Amino acid sequence: MDSDTTYHFVGIKGTGMSAMALILHDRGMSVQGSDIEQYTFTQRGLEKAGIKVMTFDPSNIHEGLTVIAGNSFNDDHPEIRKAREMGLTVYRYHDFLGKMIEGKTSIGVAGAHGKTSTTGLLAHVLSGISPTDYLIGDGSGKGVPDARFFVYEADEYRRHFLATYPDYAIMTNIDFDHPDYYESIDDVRSAFDTFASQVKKGIFAWGDDENLRKLKADVPVYYYGLKDTDDFQAVDVKRTTSGSTFTVMYHGESLGEFEVPLYGEHNVLNSLAVIAVAYFEKVDLAEIRRELLSFSGVKRRFSERKVADMTIIDDYAHHPSEIKATLDAARQEYPSKEIIVVFQPHTFSRTIALMDDFAKSLNKADKVFLTDIYSSPREKSGKVSSQDLGAKITKGGEILKVENMSPLLDFDNDVVIFMGAGDIQKYEQAYEELLSHLSKKIN
């Protein structure tokens, strides 16, 4: 890292970009960035750190900058184009991440689903035990002096994780996603095989994933899960009033009971992966237990709050597998309540490629509402609509507009889950304001 330059982030409000900016800031570097004017949930952390955030403008680019370009923007972006024309050093986000992890014991968390939750949990556990730098896909990033560990989210999109060579990798699953880039599940698996070949010490992979069972790697692969065929196995899994407890077995030897304040089988599996990594780094088991107990979750992953008599959950789920996991956790925590989902489909290509799977997962709710499809900077339109998805949903499928959230007022003392990776939070905010207003009138 160069202390004589100012690092300028093009697209600083992106989840990975904001986390990276925070790490550089913590390391004493001069950091600034630019993005769209719209407020995002990642912005607060940047503001609290005193990092200057500007709106996109080529005049932001001048001598003395090193530019880090967000992957949502191509080389035609006015700021990136000007930086290249001026001969400034320009890094793509993933390439710079590859440089940042050097010199630490690095753990990359990869997988189609569960990356952010697992990265957040691993960062929390290790930070309580040894100095740890971390980059989490919810916009959280931290750099500490003399860090022993570097925990980061390793994103498979466009094979970006291949710019990193970690000591360890956690692989939560392999699934077909990003149909705008990957051609098939075999194409996705080949990317994970290549990433596996770059891992230096060991891989921890979910044992129930048939694609991960075929993983080709030059280092040992340790499987974690709920079966006797797994190296790290969770047994005697129980739901408690505050989360989940389970006993961990490693090759038939008990490592004792652990507790995590989270619901759902996927959270037990994520915890198991974290325990496995920490165990291999010779971390004291009592310290792992202590840190697991104090985990409060990551942003936009099953974030809960009460408004009037309703429980509102905010969740990033935007793939059928993630939707199913979130609904399973909600059923476990709230077995006697109606579960209502407001889902914002994310990108036209994903919606059309996984239409039937979306309908199947969403039908696990008691009632489903949809918003219009959220388009990405790369994909502004497509030959599919939310109405097409709604027609396949038997538990509802009505389209909600942000100007009229009143259909949600038919529910009392229930659970509403707002799901999506776009701007679903504006619907959530409109509903909360409506609920609060009505509650005040009644009281």
N, C-alpha and C positions, 0 to 999 in steps of 0.2 A: 504494500500500500504506500502511496506517495503523499507525504504530508505537505508538499509544496504545491499541490494542485487543489482545486475545488471540484468535487464530484457532482456532476449535474445529471439528475435522473429524469429521463424523458418518459413520462408515465409513472410518476412517483407514487400515485395513489393505488397502483396495483398491489395486490396482497403480498407477492414476493418482493416487489420493488420497495415498498414502504418498509418491510422488515429488513431488507438489505441496507437501506439508507440509515435506519436506526442503529444497526451494528457498526457501520462506518463512523457515524456520529459518536457512538460510545468509545470507539477506538481513537477519538481525538481528531478525526478528519473534518475538513470543511465540506459541508453537504448542503445542496439545494436541489430543487426539482420543479417540474412543470407537469400540468395535467389539465383535464377538463374542469370547468367551474363547478359542476354539480358536486354537492357534498357526498362523501362516501364514508363508510364505517371505519376505514383505515386512517382517516384524516386526523382524528383526535390524537393519536400517538405521535404523529409528526408535529402537530401544534404544541403538544406538551414538551417535546424535545427542543422546541425553538427552531425547527428546520423550516427554511423559507420555501413556500410553495407558490409558484406563479402559474398563470394560465399560459397555454401553449402560444409561443410567439418566437419567430426566428431571431428577434432582437435579444432573446435570453442567452444566445450563444455568442461567446466572445473568447478572446485569448485567455489562457490560464485555466481552462476547463478540461477535465477528463469526463467524457460523456458515457453514461450507461443507458443503453436503449432498451426500453421495455419490449417484450416479445409481442405485444398487441399492435405494435406499430412497425411498418416496413420502412425500407430505406428511402421511400419517397416522402416520408414525414418531413415537413419543412425544417424542423430543428435538427433532425438527424442528417438531412441532406446538407444543411449549412455547415454542420460540424465536420462532415467529411470533406466538403469543399475547402474548408479552412485548414485541413490537415491535422485537426485535433485527434487525440486518441479516442476511439469509440469502441466500447465493449458491448456485446450483447449480454443481457442479464445472466444467462446460464454460463457463459464463458467466464464472467467475472466471479461467479459463485465458485467455479472450479479453482480459481486462484485463492479465494478467501479461506477455504477449508484446509489449505496446506499448513503443515506444522502442528496440527491438532489431531487428537484421536477422533476421527470423523465418522458419523453414523448417518447415512442417507436413508430416508423412509420413502419407499416407493410402493405403488399400487394404484389400481383404478379407483378404489374407494378406501377411506379410512386413513389416508395419509396425514391430513391435518390433525385429526384427533390423536393419532399415535405419536406424531412429532411433538405435539403439545404436551402429552403425558410424559414422554421420554425426556423432553427438555425440563419439565418440572421436577421429575425425580432426580436427574443427574445434577441439576442446578443446586439442589438442596444438599448435595454430597461433595461436589468438586466444582471449581470454576468452569462454567459452561457458556459458550457462545451458542445462540440458537436462531434459526430462521424458520418461522412457522407460516403456513399458508393462510393464516387469518390476519396477516399484517403485523404480527408481533415479531420483533427482533431485538436481540440484546448482545452486546459485546462486553466482555469483562477482562480485566488485566490477567495475563498469564493463564488463559483458559486451557484446561486439560482437554475438554471435549468440544466438538462442534457438531451440533445436531441440526439437520436440515431436511426440508421436504424435497424429494427428488422427483421432479415432474416428468412423466413419460411423453407429454404432448410434443409432437414433432421431434421426438427423441432428444429433448433438451437435457435429460439426465446424463446423457453420454459425455457431457462436458466435465463430469466429476468422477473422481477415482477415490471412493471412500475406503476407510479401514473395514467398516461393517455396513451391511445393508439389512433393513427390515423390508420384507415384501409381503404386503397384506393380502394381495390377490392380483390376478390378471383377468381382465374383462374387456370386452369389446366396447370401446368408447372412442370419442373423437373421430367419428366417421368422415369428417371433412379432411382427415389426414391419413388415418390407417385404413388399409384396404380390407383387412380380415383379422380374425383372432390370431391367425398364424403370424401375421405381420406384427401384431402387438407382442406376441411371445418372442419373436426374434429380437425385438428391441430389448426386452427384459434379459434375454440370453446374453446380449452384448454388454448390457450394464453389469450383469453378474460376473462376466469375465474381467471387469475392471475393479472388482472388490478385492481388497488385499488380505483380509483376515478371516472373515466368516459371514454367512448369510443366515438370517432367521426368517423362515417362510411359513405361511399358513398351510398346514398339512392337508386340509380338505380341498384345496384348489388343484384340480387335475393338471392344469397347465404349469403350476409351480412345482408339481411333482416331477415334471419332465425337464425342469430347469437344468441347463448345462453351465457348470461353474468349475473354476480351478481351485476354489477354496471349499472348506466343509460347508454343507447346507444343513442347518438344524431346523427341523419342522416343529411347529407349535400348534396345539389344538386340543380337542376334547377326547381324542381316541388313543387307544393303546399303541397305535403305530406311530404316534408323535414322540419326538425326543423330549419336548417340554409339554406336559399334559396337565390341564386343569381338571380336577375331579371334585366331586361333592360341591358342585356349584349351587349356591343358594341365594334367593332374593331376600333382602332384609328391608327394614323400614327406611334405611338410608342409602341403599345401594346393593352391592353384590359381594359375597364372600366365596372363596374357593381355595382348595389346596393344590399346590404345584408339585408335580412329580417330574424328576429329571432322570431318565433311564431307570425308572423303578424306585428311585430314592426320593423320599419326601423332603421338600424344601420348606414345608410348613404351610400354614394358612395365611392368606392375604385378603385384604378388603379394599374395595375401591368404591367411592361415592357416586357410582354410575349404574345405570340399568341397561339391560340388553346384552345378548350373547356377544355381539361384536365388541362391546367394551371389555368383556372378560378376555377376549382374544387379544385385543390391543394391549391390555395390561400384561398378559402372558409374554408377548413379544418384548415389552419393555423390561420385564423381570429377567428374561433370558439374556438380553444384551448386558444388563447391569451385572448379572451373575458371572458372565464370561470376563468382565472387566474387574472381577474380584471385589465388587462392592458388597459391603456387609448387608446381609439379608434384613436385619433389623432396621437399617437405615432405609432400605427400599420400602419396607412396610410402612414406615413413618411417613415417607414422602407421598406414597400412593394415597394415603388417607386424607391428605390436605389438598388434593387436586380439585380445582373448581371448574374445569372445563376450558374450552377455547371459544373464541368468538364465533357466532353463527353456527355452532354445533349444539343443538338441543338446549338453547338458552331459554330458560323458563322465567315467567313472571306472572303475577296475578293482577288483573284489571277487573274491577267490580267483582262479579262472581265467576269470571271465566279465567281459565289457565291458558296463557298464550305461549306457544313455543316457536322460536325462530330457528330455522335449520337450513343449512346450505345444500341439502340433498337435491340433486338434479339428474340422477341416473336411477333406473328402476331398482338396482340392488341397494342403493343408498336409501331410497324411499321405503323399501321393505324393512331395512334395519331400523330406521327411525320409527316407523309405525310399530314394530315389534317392541322397541324400548318404551314407547308411549303406552302400549297395552299392558306392559309389565308394571309400569309405575301407576297407571290409572285404570285398573281392571273394571271399575264400575261406572266409568264415565263414557259418554259419547265422544268419539274421536273425529273431528272435522278437519279436513285438509283444504288449504288454499294453495294451489300449486301453479308456479309460473314456469312453463316449459322454456328451456334454455337452448337456443339456436334451432333453426329450421332443420339442419342436417341431422342433428341428434333426435329430434322429435319424429321425423319421418322414418329414420332407420330403426328406432326402438319403440315404435308406436304401440304394438301389442303388449310388449313387456311393461311399458308405462301403465297401460290400462289395468293389467293384471296386478301390479304392485299397488296402484292407487285404490283399487277395489277392496283392499284390506282395511280401508278407513270406513267409518259409518256414513260419511257424506263427503263428497268431493266437489270443490269449486275450482275453476281454472281462470287464469288471466290470459291475456294475449301473449303470444310467444315473444320472448326477449331476444332481440337480434344482437349479435356481437359486432365489434368494429370490422371483422373480416367478412361478415355475412349479414347483409341488410334485409334480404327477402328470400322467400322460398315457396315451393308449391305445396304447402301444408299450412293448416291453421289450427288453433286451439279447439275450434268447433269439430274438426275431424277427430281429434283425440277424445273430446267430450262425448261423441257419438258411440265410442267403444266402452265408455265407463258406465257400469250398471248402478253405481252408488251416487249418481248425480251427473256432474259434467257441465253445470251451468257456468256461463262466462261472467265473471265479476268485473266491474269497472271501478276505478279508484274513486270516481265521483259518487258512487252509490254502493256502499258496503252494507246496506240495510238487510239483505238476505241473511247475514250472519246473526242478526238480532233474534232469529227464531230459536236460538239455542241458549240454554241457561245452565249454569253450574257444570259446564262441559269443557273440553279441551279443543282449542283451535291451533293447528300447526301451519305456519306459513313456511313453505318450502320453495327453494330456488336459488340460483347463483347469480341472478341479475339484479333488478331493482325492486324485488318483491317487498322490501321493507317500506316502500311508500304506501302499499296496500295495508300493511300491518299498522303503520302509523295512523292511517285514515280510520281504521277500525277501532284502534285504541282511543282516538279522540272522540269517536261516536259513542263508544261505551262509557267513557268518563263523563261526557256531557249528559247522557241519559241518566247515569247513576246520580249525578248531582241534582238533576231535576226531581228524581224520585225521592231522594233524601232531603 
